[in-house]
Amino acid sequence: MTGYVPFNERRRRAHAKLVAAVGTGARVLDVGCSSGYLAEPLSLRGCTVVGVELDAEAARQAERWCERVVVGDLETMELPFEPGSFDVVVCGDIVEHLRDPGAALTRLRPLLRPGGRLVVSTPNIANWAMRLSLLAGRWQYTDRGILDRTHTHLFTRRTLVETIERAGYAVTGVDWSVPVPGDSDALDAVGRLVGMLRPTLFAYQWVVTAQTTS
């Protein structure tokens, strides 16, 4: 998607958490790399990034930060990579757009080296705002956010973890973001404290890390 929001470097937001989970110096497959909003900070951290992107225009933009960008539909294309090619596969806000997220994650698993890591972020459909909307009888799709009209699958923490585990990974960590309006680390810290009371209610996005099991 060419018009994707820019990278948010605030350390308690999901984008920064994704980059931190990848680490430095890794060979990374960025699935749904868009215009390179994650590839840029990853490359600046010494990672070598290869992208997969459906939108050809976005892929051209991402080439600035990627060693290579393959254009195509992840779920149907032949993936032109050798087994064990990558240290990390990143799926930043992409699984909610897929027709069969579990099958796609299964397809990606052989591309990881033994002990390689999967990093996934996706919105939390059980967020308090979604619950209140349902109580009020509202379910309104929007251009962005949890109910983005292009989302085909919606996840709670439990269903996201189950999907990843069924695809052959062992989940090693579940983090979350609770973004607060404004541009303040102090407000983000307050949001984090609130989220710790009950992450399944207050989390806006999940950030899950996992490893291959074989």
Summary of the structure (lengths in Angstrom):
residues: 214
radius of gyration: 16.6
end to end distance: 33.2
largest distance: 50.2
contacts: 695
relative contact order: 0.16
helix: 33%
strand: 26%
